[in-house]
Amino acid sequence: MKKIYIASTYTLGDVAINVRTQIVVADKLIDNGFAPFIPVLSHFQHLVKPRDYEDWMKLDFEWIKSCDALLRIEGITSGADREVEFAKNNNIPVFFAKENEVDDIIEKIKNDL
């Protein structure tokens, strides 16, 4: 299974909706034979044991290195933008989509990977 890192808005707006968005996208990826990584699930760990923002970014970068591609869901977010740059700098393919276009981009990911 190809591993896909999901990058999207987390702290801007409603965090619960942002977490839900990644879960919905991940479910579509699973349905199409991918193994998604859902970094915003760290939200729940952060509720129990808060960590510094840069600690989370370091962990995210490590996970990105182990993925076959990164899927960037549209939205304003400096963290996801940093993840995109990290992926590009490590020759990891990056795909972009609006939340309602995920089905279309999944077909592109299938063809390109």
Beta strands, then each sheet from edge to edge (+ up, - down):
strand 1: 3-7
strand 2: 35-37
strand 3: 69-73
strand 4: 94-97
sheet 1: 2+ 1+ 3+ 4+
end
